[in-house]
Amino acid sequence: MLEVKTIEPEMTYHLRQTVLRPNQSIDESKYDTDHGDYAFHIGAFYQEVLISVASFIRDRNPDFPIESQYRLRQMATLEEFRKLGAGRAVVTYAENIIKERGIYFLWCKGRTNVQEYYSKLGFKAHGEVFDYPPIGPHIVMYKKIT
């Protein structure tokens, strides 16, 4: 059984580094925005082990004519726990918080190798693929929260 809840940003760093940036230092998985006024972080626990994390910050993408937006950053799930629905649970939990804050638009810069996954969560691709050094090809994905 999954338990999903808000967590402190520091709890996300290990999974961010392990899953998303294994060839970089843990310090490169920390962001100034982690402690922003409107930032929040969600974790999914399986048998009390943190297996999935994502961070959400108030950030406006100028490509979208919507004033208030949230951005999904640094979503990571331990490989051996994928297929449990943890990522979906984290995003759904966060969407409810975002809606409570009166915002109905979420976007991210997703790696192209997980574009299909984001599509299954209701995100749509926007624009062209771009390189995000040193990580690789990304695409902007967005979702209108209903």
Short mmCIF file of the C-alpha atoms (twelve columns), coordinates in Angstrom:
data_MODEL
# 
_entry.id   MODEL 
# 
loop_
_atom_site.group_PDB 
_atom_site.id 
_atom_site.type_symbol 
_atom_site.label_atom_id 
_atom_site.label_alt_id 
_atom_site.label_comp_id 
_atom_site.label_asym_id 
_atom_site.label_seq_id 
_atom_site.Cartn_x 
_atom_site.Cartn_y 
_atom_site.Cartn_z 
_atom_site.pdbx_PDB_model_num 
ATOM 1   C CA . MET A 1   0.000  0.000  0.000   1 
ATOM 2   C CA . LEU A 2   1.324  3.422  -0.971  1 
ATOM 3   C CA . GLU A 3   1.322  6.371  1.380   1 
ATOM 4   C CA . VAL A 4   1.557  9.731  -0.387  1 
ATOM 5   C CA . LYS A 5   2.211  12.972 1.474   1 
ATOM 6   C CA . THR A 6   4.039  16.275 1.414   1 
ATOM 7   C CA . ILE A 7   7.681  16.050 2.410   1 
ATOM 8   C CA . GLU A 8   10.562 18.406 3.068   1 
ATOM 9   C CA . PRO A 9   12.717 19.282 0.040   1 
ATOM 10  C CA . GLU A 10  15.773 17.685 1.630   1 
ATOM 11  C CA . MET A 11  13.987 14.329 1.489   1 
ATOM 12  C CA . THR A 12  13.911 14.527 -2.328  1 
ATOM 13  C CA . TYR A 13  17.635 14.985 -2.887  1 
ATOM 14  C CA . HIS A 14  18.751 11.372 -2.613  1 
ATOM 15  C CA . LEU A 15  16.180 10.077 -5.133  1 
ATOM 16  C CA . ARG A 16  16.790 13.007 -7.472  1 
ATOM 17  C CA . GLN A 17  20.497 12.257 -7.530  1 
ATOM 18  C CA . THR A 18  20.177 8.458  -7.643  1 
ATOM 19  C CA . VAL A 19  17.535 8.297  -10.388 1 
ATOM 20  C CA . LEU A 20  17.953 11.476 -12.426 1 
ATOM 21  C CA . ARG A 21  21.573 12.526 -12.006 1 
ATOM 22  C CA . PRO A 22  23.643 9.473  -11.048 1 
ATOM 23  C CA . ASN A 23  26.802 10.915 -12.597 1 
ATOM 24  C CA . GLN A 24  26.554 14.208 -10.723 1 
ATOM 25  C CA . SER A 25  26.980 15.195 -7.110  1 
ATOM 26  C CA . ILE A 26  24.003 15.382 -4.777  1 
ATOM 27  C CA . ASP A 27  24.546 19.161 -4.584  1 
ATOM 28  C CA . GLU A 28  23.609 19.374 -8.258  1 
ATOM 29  C CA . SER A 29  20.196 17.947 -7.318  1 
ATOM 30  C CA . LYS A 30  19.419 20.889 -5.041  1 
ATOM 31  C CA . TYR A 31  17.681 24.000 -6.350  1 
ATOM 32  C CA . ASP A 32  17.162 27.492 -4.951  1 
ATOM 33  C CA . THR A 33  13.471 27.114 -5.788  1 
ATOM 34  C CA . ASP A 34  13.098 24.134 -3.421  1 
ATOM 35  C CA . HIS A 35  12.409 26.501 -0.537  1 
ATOM 36  C CA . GLY A 36  10.361 29.050 -2.509  1 
ATOM 37  C CA . ASP A 37  7.223  30.555 -1.016  1 
ATOM 38  C CA . TYR A 38  4.858  28.448 -3.118  1 
ATOM 39  C CA . ALA A 39  7.010  25.350 -3.571  1 
ATOM 40  C CA . PHE A 40  5.973  21.982 -2.228  1 
ATOM 41  C CA . HIS A 41  7.301  18.454 -2.504  1 
ATOM 42  C CA . ILE A 42  5.455  15.154 -2.599  1 
ATOM 43  C CA . GLY A 43  6.730  11.705 -1.714  1 
ATOM 44  C CA . ALA A 44  5.288  8.225  -2.104  1 
ATOM 45  C CA . PHE A 45  6.253  5.636  0.484   1 
ATOM 46  C CA . TYR A 46  6.017  1.871  0.134   1 
ATOM 47  C CA . GLN A 47  6.394  -0.015 3.397   1 
ATOM 48  C CA . GLU A 48  7.784  3.202  4.921   1 
ATOM 49  C CA . VAL A 49  10.488 3.502  2.219   1 
ATOM 50  C CA . LEU A 50  10.493 6.670  0.103   1 
ATOM 51  C CA . ILE A 51  10.246 5.362  -3.468  1 
ATOM 52  C CA . SER A 52  8.996  8.328  -5.522  1 
ATOM 53  C CA . VAL A 53  9.336  12.110 -5.287  1 
ATOM 54  C CA . ALA A 54  8.388  15.208 -7.225  1 
ATOM 55  C CA . SER A 55  8.701  18.919 -6.615  1 
ATOM 56  C CA . PHE A 56  6.231  21.599 -7.622  1 
ATOM 57  C CA . ILE A 57  7.047  25.276 -7.905  1 
ATOM 58  C CA . ARG A 58  5.137  28.347 -8.925  1 
ATOM 59  C CA . ASP A 59  6.783  29.128 -12.269 1 
ATOM 60  C CA . ARG A 60  5.309  30.660 -15.402 1 
ATOM 61  C CA . ASN A 61  6.241  29.355 -18.833 1 
ATOM 62  C CA . PRO A 62  5.875  32.341 -21.213 1 
ATOM 63  C CA . ASP A 63  4.719  30.028 -24.018 1 
ATOM 64  C CA . PHE A 64  1.368  29.652 -22.266 1 
ATOM 65  C CA . PRO A 65  -1.018 32.613 -21.913 1 
ATOM 66  C CA . ILE A 66  -2.122 31.552 -18.434 1 
ATOM 67  C CA . GLU A 67  -1.098 33.857 -15.605 1 
ATOM 68  C CA . SER A 68  -0.890 31.349 -12.730 1 
ATOM 69  C CA . GLN A 69  1.001  28.118 -13.365 1 
ATOM 70  C CA . TYR A 70  2.806  25.405 -11.493 1 
ATOM 71  C CA . ARG A 71  5.848  23.560 -12.750 1 
ATOM 72  C CA . LEU A 72  6.656  19.933 -11.998 1 
ATOM 73  C CA . ARG A 73  10.378 19.401 -11.420 1 
ATOM 74  C CA . GLN A 74  12.600 16.495 -10.564 1 
ATOM 75  C CA . MET A 75  10.127 13.631 -10.603 1 
ATOM 76  C CA . ALA A 76  11.906 10.385 -9.744  1 
ATOM 77  C CA . THR A 77  10.840 6.850  -8.844  1 
ATOM 78  C CA . LEU A 78  13.218 4.083  -7.860  1 
ATOM 79  C CA . GLU A 79  13.382 1.661  -10.766 1 
ATOM 80  C CA . GLU A 80  12.526 -1.438 -8.749  1 
ATOM 81  C CA . PHE A 81  9.266  0.188  -7.585  1 
ATOM 82  C CA . ARG A 82  7.990  1.383  -10.942 1 
ATOM 83  C CA . LYS A 83  4.663  -0.139 -11.973 1 
ATOM 84  C CA . LEU A 84  3.195  0.393  -8.471  1 
ATOM 85  C CA . GLY A 85  1.514  3.648  -9.537  1 
ATOM 86  C CA . ALA A 86  3.672  5.779  -7.254  1 
ATOM 87  C CA . GLY A 87  4.421  8.441  -9.877  1 
ATOM 88  C CA . ARG A 88  0.766  8.749  -10.808 1 
ATOM 89  C CA . ALA A 89  -0.173 8.950  -7.121  1 
ATOM 90  C CA . VAL A 90  2.384  11.713 -6.514  1 
ATOM 91  C CA . VAL A 91  1.127  13.787 -9.455  1 
ATOM 92  C CA . THR A 92  -2.537 13.282 -8.540  1 
ATOM 93  C CA . TYR A 93  -1.854 14.302 -4.939  1 
ATOM 94  C CA . ALA A 94  -0.041 17.419 -6.124  1 
ATOM 95  C CA . GLU A 95  -2.795 18.324 -8.585  1 
ATOM 96  C CA . ASN A 96  -5.272 18.426 -5.710  1 
ATOM 97  C CA . ILE A 97  -3.018 20.839 -3.813  1 
ATOM 98  C CA . ILE A 98  -2.582 22.985 -6.919  1 
ATOM 99  C CA . LYS A 99  -6.359 23.098 -7.480  1 
ATOM 100 C CA . GLU A 100 -6.895 24.075 -3.834  1 
ATOM 101 C CA . ARG A 101 -4.594 27.016 -4.534  1 
ATOM 102 C CA . GLY A 102 -6.841 28.067 -7.424  1 
ATOM 103 C CA . ILE A 103 -4.420 27.105 -10.191 1 
ATOM 104 C CA . TYR A 104 -5.361 24.765 -13.024 1 
ATOM 105 C CA . PHE A 105 -2.252 24.558 -15.195 1 
ATOM 106 C CA . LEU A 106 0.816  22.342 -14.710 1 
ATOM 107 C CA . TRP A 107 3.846  22.022 -16.962 1 
ATOM 108 C CA . CYS A 108 7.290  20.454 -16.985 1 
ATOM 109 C CA . LYS A 109 10.392 19.909 -19.052 1 
ATOM 110 C CA . GLY A 110 10.325 16.141 -19.434 1 
ATOM 111 C CA . ARG A 111 13.002 13.879 -20.765 1 
ATOM 112 C CA . THR A 112 11.965 12.524 -24.139 1 
ATOM 113 C CA . ASN A 113 12.450 8.943  -22.946 1 
ATOM 114 C CA . VAL A 114 9.550  9.427  -20.488 1 
ATOM 115 C CA . GLN A 115 7.320  11.500 -22.764 1 
ATOM 116 C CA . GLU A 116 4.927  8.569  -23.200 1 
ATOM 117 C CA . TYR A 117 4.649  8.212  -19.418 1 
ATOM 118 C CA . TYR A 118 3.713  11.880 -19.013 1 
ATOM 119 C CA . SER A 119 1.185  11.470 -21.822 1 
ATOM 120 C CA . LYS A 120 -0.469 8.666  -19.846 1 
ATOM 121 C CA . LEU A 121 -0.786 11.132 -16.951 1 
ATOM 122 C CA . GLY A 122 -2.670 13.532 -19.219 1 
ATOM 123 C CA . PHE A 123 0.191  15.805 -20.276 1 
ATOM 124 C CA . LYS A 124 0.534  17.028 -23.861 1 
ATOM 125 C CA . ALA A 125 3.739  17.851 -25.700 1 
ATOM 126 C CA . HIS A 126 4.426  21.465 -26.619 1 
ATOM 127 C CA . GLY A 127 7.053  22.739 -29.035 1 
ATOM 128 C CA . GLU A 128 10.183 21.063 -30.247 1 
ATOM 129 C CA . VAL A 129 12.614 18.727 -28.520 1 
ATOM 130 C CA . PHE A 130 15.581 20.608 -27.050 1 
ATOM 131 C CA . ASP A 131 18.860 19.627 -25.427 1 
ATOM 132 C CA . TYR A 132 19.191 20.164 -21.688 1 
ATOM 133 C CA . PRO A 133 22.945 19.771 -21.044 1 
ATOM 134 C CA . PRO A 134 24.279 17.603 -19.521 1 
ATOM 135 C CA . ILE A 135 21.087 15.539 -19.202 1 
ATOM 136 C CA . GLY A 136 19.971 15.237 -22.827 1 
ATOM 137 C CA . PRO A 137 16.851 15.719 -24.954 1 
ATOM 138 C CA . HIS A 138 13.740 17.185 -23.308 1 
ATOM 139 C CA . ILE A 139 10.342 18.464 -24.359 1 
ATOM 140 C CA . VAL A 140 7.917  20.805 -22.642 1 
ATOM 141 C CA . MET A 141 4.783  18.982 -21.483 1 
ATOM 142 C CA . TYR A 142 1.653  20.605 -20.051 1 
ATOM 143 C CA . LYS A 143 -1.626 19.681 -18.483 1 
ATOM 144 C CA . LYS A 144 -4.820 21.536 -17.722 1 
ATOM 145 C CA . ILE A 145 -5.984 20.332 -14.333 1 
ATOM 146 C CA . THR A 146 -9.710 19.633 -14.136 1 
# 
